[in-house]
Amino acid sequence: MNFQYKNPLFATVLLLLFLPVYQTYAQSGSHGPIISKIDSLIQSEVNQKHIPGAVILIEKDGKVLHRKAFGYAYEFDYHMKRLKHPVNMQVNTMFDLASLTKVFATTFGIMQLVGEGKIHLDTPVHEYLPEFHGPHKDSVTVRQLLNHTSGLNEWQPLYYEASNSKETYREICHMPLKYAVGAARHYSDLGFMMLGYLIHHITGQPINQYLEEHLYKPLGLHHTTYNPLKEGFTNIAATSHGNPFEKKMVYDDHFGYKCDVDPHSWNGWRRYTLKGRVSDGNAWYANQGIAGHAGLFSTISDLQKLVELMLNEGVYKGRRYIKASVIREFTTKDRYGNGLGWDMAPDVIMADGAPNDAYGHTGFTGTNVVVIPDYHLFYILLTNRENAGVSKEGYYFNLNPLRHKISALVLNGFGHN
C-alpha cells in the first residue's frame, strides 16, 4: 500500500516515533537475528528485576552494528521501593564505570606518559614516589603495579584512616606488602590508586585534570569526567543505596574480606541512593571522588572513541595520542595471561573462545568491555545493577553468565575477518 501524509507535523511525529527502531535494524542488517538474541538476553534480566537497565554497543570495522538502551536509569529508591516514575535509560546516559576507570583513565594516562618517555615501566616506583619505600617495596616497578604483581593488598577500607588523596597516599606508602613482589597476580585497587598518584606526581596535575587536558577534551569526549554532578551533568544512572556491600566487607570477616580495623571506629556510611557520586568507598570517602582505580563516569559513545583509539594503534582522526608500540606492549599477554592495565585472560574478560589478542575489563557497578583486534571488533555493556539492591546474602546480581552469553553471540555472529 502506498500511504501519503500531507500533514507535515503528523509525518514528523511518525518519524520521531519510529526512527530509533529503524536505526537499530538498519545498523544490524543481516545480523538482525544475532542482535535480537542479545537484546532478548538483556531484556530478560531487566524484566526479572536483576538489573534496572543497560546500554550496549557493538562495533566492527569502524561501523556501529548495534547501539541500544534498555530499562531504567533509576528505578528504586533508598528503601528499595520502585519509583512512581522510574527514569528511562537512554543511549547517552552516563554511568559510574567503577574499575573501568583503571583502563579508560589510569592506563590511558600511563600509556601516554610512557610513550613520551616520562615514565619507564621497569623503573622502581620509589624513584618517582620516594615515600613508597621499605622492606621489598623498593623493588616494586611501575610494570608490577600495572599487572597486579606488586604485592600490595587487594583492598582495604582506607577511609578508616584517610579522608583525602594526600592522606590515602601516605597510608598506602606506610602499609607493608601483603605478598612477595612479582610472585603472583593479586588484583589490587591500591596498586591503581598509586598509579593515579604517579600521574599526578609526573605531570603536576591530578589525574582528572591531566586526562581532561591531554586526552578527553582533544578527543571530543564531552561526557567523561570524575564527580559529574560538579560539572552540571544530570542524566546519570543511579547505582547503590549507600554502600551495603562494602559495609559488609568491613563488618563480616566471613564475607571474604578481612580488614584490620575496628568496624565501629568510623561511621561515615552514606544513607542515600547514589546518583552521580561514585559507588566505590575508597574513591569517594578516601579520595573525594577522584582516584586511579575508580571514580570515572562516562557514556557508551565516549568510551567507543577510546576503544577506537586503541584499535587504530593510538591514532584518532589523524592525530596520534599514544605510540603504537606502547599500545602493543600494554596489550601483550604476560606470564599470567594478562596485559598491562588491560585484562586478557578469557575467563577474566568473560570471552571464552576469543582470539589470543582479545582484551578488556569489568567494573563492579555492572560494566564491561571486550576488544578483539584480530576481528577489529568490540562491544561495551554498561548496566546499573547496584540500583536493584543486594540479595539476602548481601550480593549484587551476578552478571558473569550474561557477559559470557553476549560474548559468545558476538564472537559467533561477528567474529571473522
PyMOL commands that set and color helices and strands:
alter all, ss='L'
color gray80, all
select helices_A, chain A and resi 8-47+98-115+125-127+137-139+142-146+158-160+165-174+189-203+207-219+228-231+244-251+253-255+263-265+281-287+300-311+324-330+346-349+373-375+385-388+400-414
alter helices_A, ss='H'
color red, helices_A
select strands_A, chain A and resi 53-60+63-76+82-88+95-96+225-226+296-298+315-316+319-320+359-363+367-372+377-383
alter strands_A, ss='S'
color yellow, strands_A
deselect
rebuild
show_as cartoon
